[in-house]
């Protein structure tokens, strides 16, 4: 009887993992948005790439990523374009 109850708790927690992971990814968005304004191109590139990996969950980064389309660094501009495509927020 104790085994069944323990397994029920385990299965309940396992079911919660996807929503927990989504919350943790969403919690990263504000930090990554701040990094988009870094003086270092490698940090801007990395933040844009990571936001793109989050896809639509990073929709709040669309204005900042749009601003990077005019970045002085070509790799940063390309990462911003790619991220906007992944997010679904690329301007026309």
Secondary structure, DSSP 8 states (H G I E B T S, - for coil): -HHHHHHHHHHHHHHHHHHHHHHHHHHHHHHHHHHTT-S-HHHHHHHHHHHHHHGGGGGGGHHHHHHGGG-SSHHHHHHHHHHHHHHT----
